[in-house]
Amino acid sequence: MSDVERVNPAGLSPPAGFSHAVVATGSRLVFLAGQTALDADGKVVGDTLVEQFERALGNLLAALHAAGGTPADLARVTVYATDVADYRAQAPQLGRVWRRLAGRDYPAMAVVGIVRLWDEEALVELDGFAVLP
């Protein structure tokens, strides 16, 4: 059986939209490749960060689902953003997208600012791993 425990120590700043640590035990690890806002034809869709984040997260969750997992199984997600200032400005909307698609069981997360992604039109990419029973 998979067990995922979120740990948020009182001595650290309160987490918003992530967990400080995730202790996961299970028998299967699922490593999720970076997902951008690509559609089934390999074209980036969405003109805004929020639109692209929603598609990228949906793609990540689709890969996880195909491997037999659920959003609650996510132990770690890394977000790569081409504009961290815009990401911070859009954080409330991005949080709403996350909660609608993945719920409130937040994995350990990091946001990393980058110069560009593989597809020049891509504004954001998400990767991560999950622990399944």
Salt bridges, closest charged atoms under 4 A:
GLU54 OE2 - ARG100 NH1 3.10
GLU120 OE2 - ARG116 NH1 3.70
